[in-house]
Amino acid sequence: MRTPQPVVASGAQRSAAPKRWATWVLVAAAGALPLVVSPATADAYFLPKLVAARLVVITLLVIFGLAAIHGRLRMRRTLLDIPLALVVLSALVSTVFAINRNLAFFGSYGRYEGFLTILLYALLFWVAAQSLEDVHAATLVLRALLAAAFIVSMLSLLQAAFASLVGPGPTETGFAFAGVWRGYGTFGNPNALGAFLAMLLPIAAWEVLSARSLSGRWLAANVLIVLALGLVITFSRSAWIGAGIGVVMVLFVKAPPRLRWATLAAPLVLLLVIAGASRAAPPATSPNVVQAAGARLNTLGSPLETSSGQVRLHLWVDSLPLVASRPIVGYGPDTFGLVYPRFQTGNWAPGAIIDRPHTELLGVAATQGLVGLAAYAALLLAIAATFWKRRRDLFSVALFGGVVAYLIYTMLNFSYLPAALPFWIFLAAAITIWHPGEWVEVRLPKRLGSRIVAIAFVTGTAITALPLVIAPYKADVAYRAGLNAIASGQRDEARADVEQARTLAPWQSTYAVAAGTLALNLNSVGQAAPDADWATARMDFDAAAHLGSLTPATYRYLAMAEAALGRRAQAIAAARMAVQLNRFDPANQAELNLLLSS
């Protein structure tokens, strides 16, 4: 009797198994990342998404490593690989020569736009591109993003509605306009949500236009309307402009040739009608949100007359000499807030820390110099070149419209992490549809050494979850517990929680500032208690300063601690830094004058 031979799968079948796992991980990430929030952390929106994205990248890299060990790895190149590598390299060089390397590497608390996050964006795009086998897989990812956008839009609409029931909002802030609260859903910021929805509206429009059944068209129309309403309630004009241009691109290609130019004129006519109607006195019974939306739209005709428009103009003008002061490699990623006050010519945002120039081009130029700006331009050209051959395909145009909508938003604002993470997944799906490329089998040599290296890669990559995912998350949970303890008057418990946060994430200046504040036992008006531990406070605030704290009060309290310990020269230096970061705050100038006169 013969022994049956085992059935061996073909190379294509062996390659498909890990690819399917990677695809489904990516689909799940596309649907979940925009919705991730954590009430357990002090930063409930940005940090949870950051660590979740890191976990996604680590998981996909482990899958690819395991596939390589078993001889099942396939890879493909895209036109974006080299430009994206240049962007990362530029950020690395800027980090090495940064004004504060810790801040440039990790990014500031609540922003996290340091080198580590720039590398994350590049890796997220790369692993997403490697995970998408074909157009079908890319479409699944896009529809997962649409589903997430639908959910977050519904949440945002409910959020704004319930907030308005409690009471009207301020006239114009980051979270309200004309007395109406702006929706931000699970994104933590209305502008971030606006960028995300603007990116996906052209795809939602394509779904409506390409639906093959009446039920499918109704479903797609429902998604489109909800996303549009969610975008409106963000009151983000830059997102409105981007979304409008993206949708018009889709309509232009879909329209018959004789009507295409009419698709360009129709939105302009619609804007004029809405703007004209909004100038008329609305009836007392019209909803506040309608009045607010009309008023916001009306500001597009004269954007520089609004307070936010004037602030942007001042920031752009002030940023030009900043860029010129260090033009080659810039000051380092996420360091704008440390440098800009030197060039600030007016108190444009009283009480706020200005850490972005509100346009991505100036932001890149300031933090990564002309080298970074050239790499960024090369990336944009590569995106356009990849799309160009498919410019007559409606689906491809919708994808390009989404990319353009997001980029237009960043040109008038800046990159927000909650919107940037889905963008790189979206871009990977777009590239897959525009230019699938050729897959190449990657076969490791059968030598033992090669296997050991591959196993070490998988193990090392998995272990990075400890410092990159678990540690920062647990640190912010501890920090949140510390803040709660402070609010309830439990000073000892708060100190223990904050110290735990510092141990888990020693690079975060915010945690060091909290420790210094506890050492001084500050009261409600910021005065130190009689039992203040000045020596401990000095060490904590000094640590925060070296980590790159952007808060002027950090340096003012450091000056007070230095003075209390008899270190006058160090106290004056710290007070000068506080004034440099915000010379418009009388408290900073008063502390410096006190030290100089003593």
N, C-alpha and C positions, 0 to 999 in steps of 0.2 A: 504494500500500500504506500502510495506516495504522500508525503507531508504537504498539505496545502501551503502555497506561498502567500505571504502577507500582501495585501493590496496596498500599493504605494501611490499616493496622490501625485499628480503632475506638478511641475514647478509652478505653473500658474495657480493651481489650486492651493498649493502650500503657501504661496505668497498672499493669496486672498484672505486667509484666515486672520492673521494679525491686522491686515488692512481693514477688515470689517470691524474688528474691535476698536481700532483707532477712529474709524468713521463714526461709530456710535458714541464713543466718548466725546468726540467733537460736537456731534449733534446735541448731546445732553448739555455740554458746556455752553453752546450757543443759546439754548433755551433757558439755562439756569443762571449764567453769569449776570445778566442784566437784573435779575430778581433777587440776587443775594444781598441780604442785610443781616445784621446781628445786633439785637438789643442788649447783648451781654458785653459788648465792647464800647469804649468811650466814643470811638469813631464808628458809627453804626453803618456807614455806607461805603466809604472809600476803602478802608483797610480790609473788610471782609471780601470785597471783590478782588483786591490785590492778591491776598493769600489764596483765594479760590483759583485765580488765573495761574498762579505759580503751581498749584497742585495739578491743574490740567496739563501744563507743560511738562511737569515731572512725570506724570502718568503716561503721557504719550511718548516721551523719551524712553521710559522703561519698556513700553511695548515695542518700540523700534529696536531697542537693545536686545530684547528676548528674541525678536524675529531674526536679528543678525546672528545670534548664537546658533539658532536652528536652521540657518541658511535660507530664510524666507524674506529677507529684506529687499524691498525695491524702493528706489528713490528717483526723483525727477528734479530737473532744474527749471527755474523760471527766470524771466528777464529782470526780476526784482532782486535776485539773490546778491549780485555784486553791489548795486547801489545801496541796498539795505545793510550789507556788511560795511560799506563805507560810512554810513550814518552811525553805526555802532562804533567803528574805529574812531571817528571824529569825536564822539561823545567820550570815549576812553581817553583820548589825548587831552581833551578839555578837562576831564576829571583829574588827570595827573597834574596839570598846571592850574588847577582851580584855586580860587581864593580861600576856599574851605573844602578840603578833600572829603571829609565825612559827609557834609551836606551834599556835595556834588555826587557822591557815590550812592547814598541811601535816599536822598531827597528829604524835603521838610515834612513834618507831621501834618497830615491832612491833604498833602499833595502827592508825595512819593514819586516825583518825576525826576529822580536822579538817574545815574548811569544804570543802576540795577533794573530800573523799570524800562528804560530804553532798550536794554538787552532783552527784557521780558517781551516787549512788543515784537522785536525781531524774531525771537524764538517762537512766539505764539503764531506769527504768520507762517514761519517755516514749518512747524509741526502740523499746522492746519493744512497747508498746501500738500504736505506729504501724506496726510490722512484722507484726502479726497481722491477717490479713484477715478471719478468721471463726473459728467454733468448731473447725473441723477443724485449722486452723493452731495454735490455742491448745492443743488436745489433743496435737498432735505435740510441742510444747514441754514439756508436762507429762510426757509419756512419756519424753522425753529426760532430764528431771530424775530420773524414777524409775529409769531405766537407770543413771544416774550414782550414785544412792543405793544401788542394788543392788551395784554394783562396789565402792564405798567401804565398804559394810557388810562385804562379804566380806574386803576387805583389813584392816579393823579387827578382825574376828574372828581372822584369821590372826595379826595383829600381837599381839593380847593372848595368844593361845595360845603363840606362840614366846617372847614375853617371860616368860611364866610358867614355861616350861621352863628358862630361864636362872636364875631365882630369884624368890622372892616379893617383892612390892613393899612399900612402907611401909604403915602402918596407914591413914592418910587424908591424901592430898595431892591436888594438881590432876591427878595422873596415876596414882594408885593408890588402892585402897580395900580394907581388910581383907586386905591381902597380895596382892590380885589387881590386875594392871595394867589400867588403863582404856584402851579403844580410842579412837583418834582418827583413824585412817586417813590421808587426805590433807588433813585440816583443821588439824592441828597442835595441837588442843586438844579434849579429850573433850566439853566443854560445847558447843563450836561444832558438832561433829558431831551431838550430841544435838539441838540446835535444828533442824538441817537434816532429820534423820530424823523428828523429831516433826511437822514441817510436812508431810511427804509420806506419813506413815502413813494419814491419812484418805483420801487419794487411792488408796493401795494397797488399802484396805478397799473403796472404791467399785469398783475394778477387779474385785475378787472377786465382789462382789454383782451387778454388772451384766454379767458375762461371759455371752456367748450360747452358748458351746459348752463341753463338758467340758474339752477341751484348754486353752481360754482360761482357764477357771477354775483349772485346775491351775497354769498358768503364773503367773497373778496371785497365787494362794495362795503359791507359792514365793517370789515377790517380797515379799509381805507378811511371811512368816515370817522371811526373811533380814533385812529392815529392822527387824523387831521385835527380833531377836537382836542386831543391831548397836546398836540403841537401848539395850538392856539393858546391854551391855558398856561403854557410856559412863558408867554409874552417875550420870547427870545426873538428879537428882530433879525439877528444874524442867521438864526436857524430858519426863520420864515423865508428869508431871501434865498438861502441855499436850497430849501425844499421846493420853492417855487421854480427856480431855474432847473432843478432836477426833473420835476414833473413835466415842465414845458418841453424838455428834451425828448421825453417819451412821447408826448402828444405830437410833437413835430415829426417824428419818424413814423408814427402810426397813421397820421393824417394822409389822405390822398395828395399827390403832388400839387394839384391846383389849390389846395386849401392849407398847405403847410405854413405859408407865411402868415396866414390868418391866425394860426395857433400862437404865433409870437405876439400878434397885436391884441388878441383876446384877453390875456392876463393883464396887459396894460390898461385896457378899457375897464376891466373889472376893478382894478385897483383905483382908478379914477372915480368910478361910481361909488365904491365903498368909502373912499376918502371924502368925496363930496357929501355923501349921506351922513358921515360921522361929524362933519362940521355943523350940520344943522342941529338945532337943539333937540335931543331925543325926548320922546314922551316920558313922563314921570314913571309910567308903568314898565318901561323897557328894562330888562335885566341889567344889573350893574356890570356883569361880565361882558355884555354886548357893548355897553358904553366904553368900558375899559379897553376892549379889543379895538374898537373904532378909534379911540384916542391914541392907542399905541401904533396902530397902522398909520394914522395921520402924521406921526413923528417921522415916518420914513421920508417924507417930502423935505424935511429940514432936520436931519439927524443931529447936527451939531448944536441945535438950539436946546436939546434936552440935557439934563444934568449928566447922564451917563455918556452922552455923545461928547460933551465938553471935556469930561474927565479923560476919555479916550484920546481926544486930540492933544491934550496936554501931555499925556503919557507918551504918545508917539513922538512929539517934539522933544521932550526931555530925554527919550531913549537914544536919539541919534548921537549926541556926544558920548553917551555911555558906550555905544558900540564902537565909536571911533577911538575911545581910550584904550581898547584892547581888541583890535580888529581881527587878529589871525585865529586864535583859538578860544576867545571869549573868556568869561570868568568861571565857567563850569556849570553843568546842568543844575537847575533848580536853585541857583544862587542869586537870581535877579533881585530878590528882596534884601539881600545884604549890601548890594552895590547901588541900586537905584536911588536911595535917599541922598547920596552924594551929588546927584545930578538933578534932583527934584527942585523945581523952581517955584512951587506953590503948594499950599495945603489942599490938594485936590480931593482927598478922601479922608476927612477928619476922623480920627479914631481907628482907621483901618490900616492894615499892613499891605502895602502895594508890592506884590511879589510876582506880577506878570505885566507885560506891556500891552496886553489885550490885542495882540496880533501875533500869529505864529511866526511870521517872517522875522520880525524884530526880536521875538523871544529866542529863536534859534541863533540869530546873529549875536545877541548879547551874551548868550550862555555858551555857544560853540563856535562863535566867530565866523569869518568868511569861509573857512574850511567846512564847517558844519552846514552853512547855507548852501555851499556848492554840492555837498552830498545830498542834502534835502532836495535841491533842484534836480539832481540826477535821478532821484527816486521818483519824483513827479513825472519826469520825462519817460522813465521806464514804464510807469503805469499807462501813460497816454499811448506809448508805442505798442504795448501789449494789446490795448483795446482797439487800435486803429483798424486792423484787418477785419474786425467784426462790427464796424461802425454802422452797417446797414441792417444788422440783426436787432430786433426790438428788445429782446431779453438783454442782450449785451449793452444796448444803449441805456436801459433801465438801471443796470448795474453801474455803468459809468456815471449816470445821473446821480446815483446814491453816493458814489465816491466824490463827485464834484460838490454835491450838497454839503457833505461833511467838511471838505476842504475850504469851501467858501465860509462856512461857519468859523473855522479856525483862523481864517485870515482877518476876521473881524472880532475874534475873541481869542481863545487859546484851548489847548488840549486838556480836557478833563478825563481823568483815569476811568471813571465809570462808562464814558462814551468811547474812549480810545480802545479799550479792550475789545468790545464787540466790533469796532471798525476793522481791526486787523484780521479777525475771523471773517468778516464780510469781504475784505479785500482778497483773502486767500480763496474764497469761493468764487469771486469775480474772476480772478486770474485763471482758475481752473476752467471756467466756462469760456473765457476769451482764448486761451491758449493752453490746452490740456498738456502738451509736451509729451516727451517720450520717457517711458519708465526704464530704468536700468537696474538689472539684478546686481545686488551687492553680495558677493560671496567672500567670506573670510577664509584665509588659508586654514587648512586643517591641522596646522601645527598647534601643539598644546599652548604655546605662548599666546597665540592669537585668541584662543578661547578664554584664557585667563584674563587678558586685557578686556575682552567684551564683558565677561562676568563682573570684573572690577568696575567697568563703566556703569552697568546696571545697578550694582550695589551702591556705588558712590552717588549716583543720581537719586536713588530712592532715599538715601540717608540725608540728602540736602533738604528734604521736607522738614527735618527737625529745625534747622536754623531759619529756613525761608518761609515756612508755613506755620508750624506749631508754635515756635518761640514768639514771633511777633503777635500772633493772635492771643496767646495766653498772657503776654505782657499787657496788651490793651484791656483784656478782661480784668487783670489786676489793677490797672490804672482806673478803670471805671469803678471798681470796688473802692479804691482809695478816694475817688471823688464823692462817692456816696457816703463814705465814712466821714469825710470832711463836712458834708452838708448836715450830718446828724451829730456833729460835735465830737466824734470819736477819733481824737487826734492820734493816739498810739496805733490804733488799727489802720488808720490812713497811712501813717508813716511806713508800717510794715508792708502794706499793699503796694505803695509807690516804690519802695526798695525792691520788691519782687519784680515789678515792671522794669526797673532799671537793670536788674540782673539778667532778665530774659532778653531785653533789647537795649543794650548799653549805648547804642548809637543815637537814641532818641533824645534830643535836647528838651523836649516838652516834659518828659518824666523827670529830668534833672531839675528843671524849673519848679515843678511841683514839690520836689523834695526840699529845695531851698525855701519855698514859701512856707512849708510846714515847719522848717527849722526856725523861721522868724515868727511863726504863729501870728500871721498878719490878721488884722481886724477887717471890718467891712470897708474901711476907707484906705486900706493898704498901709497901715502903720504897724510897725513891729511891736510885739508885746514886751513887757518888762523882762520876761524870762527867755527872751530870744537867744538862740544858740548861734552867735555870730560866726564862730569858727566853722561850724558845720555848714551854715548858710553860705559862707564864702566859698567853700569847696564845691558845694552843689551848683551855685551860680557860675563859678569859674568853669566847671565842667560843661555846663550848658553853653557858655560862651565859646569854648573850644569846639563843641559839637556843631556850632553854627546857628545858634538861636537867632531868630529874626525879630524877637520881641524887645523893644527898647527898655521895658521895665526890667528885663533880666540884667542888663548892664547897670541900670540905676540902683537896683538892690545890691548888685555886686559892689558898686561904689560905696554904698552905705556900710556894707559888711567890712570892706577893706578899711574904711575910715574908723569904724568901731574898734578894729584891731590895731590901729595906729599905723597903717600902711598908706600914707597920704599920697605918694606918687602913684601907686597902683589904683587908688581910689579915683584920682583925677583922670587917669587913663580910661577907666571904666565909665566914668561920667561923660567924658568926651565921646565915647562910643555910643552912649545912650542918646546924646544930642545929635550925633551924626545920623543915627537911624531915624530920629524924629525930632527935628529942631523946632517943630511947631507945638510940641507938648510943653507947657510951662513947667511941669514938674521936673522934666529932664534938665532944662536950663537952670532952674532954681537949685537943683542939687549940685550942678557944676559950679555955679556962682558961690554957693555956700562953701564948697571945698577950696575954691581959689581964694576966698577971703579969710579963711581960717589960718 
